[in-house]
């Protein structure tokens, strides 16, 4: 089984407002960057969307370590990967939480939380990418 590290971050201008997300997959010395953006969203939705995009990019079952600075993502992933495979008590963003839950069933997931803006190279890269795509989306919308 492949061992993959998935670094994620989300960004929102205004919260709610235009947002962006970034996911970086690393496996066997290779890296793949994934970004996306949307109009009216929240930071937590973008954090979850980064996880979803990263997991959707995997084409086979993997051992995935998700590295995030988001306590929200850590809480959701831990609830989704418990033996019960429950949604925890999530009420907000239930549509995305359910997608995360489905995707975690396809992989062996562990979660590692890092401190935001602490110099962690890959977390900082995700932050820059997510912020950049959120700003680009905002500029494209003329906001």
Buried (B, 14 or more C-beta within 10 A) or exposed (E): EEEBBBBBBBBBBBEEBBBBBBBBBBBEEEEEEBBBBBEEBBBBBBBBBBBBBBBEEBEEEBEBBBBBBBEBBBBBBEBBBEEEEEBBEBEEBEEBBEBBBEBBEBBEBBBEBBEBEEEBEBBBBBBEBBBBBBBBBBEEEEE
